Structure formats: C-alpha cells, structure tokens
Amino acid sequence: MKFNKDTFLNDITDKVQSAIDKNLITSEDVDSNNVERLHGFIQYALAELIEDRKFALDVLKDFNYDEKTPWDSLQEEYGTFGSLMDIALVNLWKFLQAEGCTKYEYYKYDNRQNGSMLDVIRDDKEQQNNPSSNVPDENDQFNNGDNDDIVPVEKPRRRLRIVR
C-alpha cells in the first residue's frame, strides 16, 4: 500500500470522529479538553497504521519534519528512535499537529440533533432540498403579502412569435 497523506489524514480523523460518536472518547473528555485521551487514541491509531519498513520509508519520503528539527530535540520530546518506524511515527504525529488534528477543536461540529456529524449534514441537505415550511418568501409565486389566504400570483405571459 502506497502512502498518501490525504488518505492518511482522512483515515485518522475518521477514526477519531467515530470514537467521539461512539463515545469511546466521551463528551466529558471533549468538554474538559482532555487532550491526553485524544492523543492516546491517535497514537493507538498510528501504531496500527505503520505496517512495515516499506510503509515507513514511504512516509519518510513525504514528510521531513525530522529534517527541520534537530534529532536530539525530537528524541528528548518523543523518546529514543530505535527504528525507521519510530521516525515515521514522529513525522506522522508532527504532520497531525501541523494540521491541527491533535486538538478537539478540529473535531467539533454542531450537535443540534445529538446525532453523528454525517446525520446532521444529511438532515441539513434534506431540509434544503425539501423545505417543509409553508411560509412563502419574497420569491415565492404564491406570495401576495397575506399569509392567511395564499393565492397564486399570475406571472406575466409571454407572446411567442413564430416566424415562417
């Protein structure tokens, strides 16, 4: 499997959002901004992702955070690197930090209906496509200014001229 950073980002954020939706990361964790819980889940997902040395090399071809920061600083922050996979994990983590995915604000959405994010979006689209309100707006053909007696407003007729 060739590494793709867009696919990777979508996979990780989908896993985190799913964990929030399924209450693996609880609303109390989100409300109290328990980033340790979020970071632990992301690290678990990252550990599952790196399969072999080839995949680690593909990751390192796309990311070079380890080139921008001295190795000593990275090892002080993350621990001693024992393999290419360790370096790849740190680079993936730095990428997620740069994208803002290691903060709860990235995953917040309007929870009006206490449903999952996709359910809320689908409901919004359905309401836009099938408005259920009977209140006419200014562009409505039935609007005559009086909402009690809705009478269709006749549109001006066009004369068609047929040329022979």
CORMOHU-V722119 format. One record per backbone hydrogen bond with DSSP energy under -0.5 kcal/mol. NH is the residue of the N-H (numbers start at 0). CO is the residue of the C=O. If there is no record, write none. Layout:
BEGIN
nh:NH co:CO
nh:NH co:CO
END
This chain:
BEGIN
nh:7 co:3
nh:8 co:4
nh:9 co:5
nh:10 co:6
nh:11 co:7
nh:12 co:8
nh:13 co:9
nh:14 co:10
nh:15 co:11
nh:16 co:12
nh:17 co:13
nh:18 co:14
nh:19 co:15
nh:20 co:16
nh:21 co:17
nh:22 co:19
nh:23 co:18
nh:24 co:18
nh:25 co:23
nh:29 co:25
nh:30 co:26
nh:31 co:27
nh:32 co:29
nh:33 co:28
nh:34 co:32
nh:36 co:33
nh:37 co:33
nh:38 co:34
nh:39 co:35
nh:40 co:36
nh:41 co:37
nh:42 co:38
nh:43 co:39
nh:44 co:40
nh:45 co:41
nh:46 co:42
nh:47 co:43
nh:48 co:44
nh:49 co:45
nh:50 co:48
nh:55 co:51
nh:56 co:52
nh:57 co:53
nh:58 co:54
nh:59 co:55
nh:60 co:56
nh:61 co:57
nh:61 co:58
nh:62 co:58
nh:66 co:63
nh:67 co:63
nh:68 co:64
nh:73 co:69
nh:74 co:70
nh:75 co:71
nh:76 co:72
nh:77 co:73
nh:78 co:74
nh:81 co:79
nh:86 co:82
nh:87 co:83
nh:88 co:84
nh:89 co:85
nh:90 co:86
nh:91 co:87
nh:92 co:88
nh:93 co:89
nh:94 co:90
nh:95 co:91
nh:96 co:92
nh:97 co:93
nh:98 co:94
nh:99 co:95
nh:99 co:96
nh:100 co:95
nh:101 co:95
nh:102 co:99
nh:105 co:102
nh:106 co:103
nh:107 co:103
nh:107 co:104
nh:110 co:108
nh:113 co:110
nh:119 co:115
nh:120 co:116
nh:121 co:117
nh:122 co:118
nh:123 co:119
nh:124 co:120
nh:125 co:121
nh:126 co:122
nh:127 co:123
nh:128 co:124
nh:129 co:125
nh:135 co:133
nh:139 co:136
nh:142 co:139
nh:143 co:141
nh:146 co:144
nh:149 co:147
nh:150 co:141
nh:150 co:148
nh:152 co:140
nh:153 co:151
nh:159 co:157
nh:161 co:159
nh:162 co:160
nh:163 co:161
END
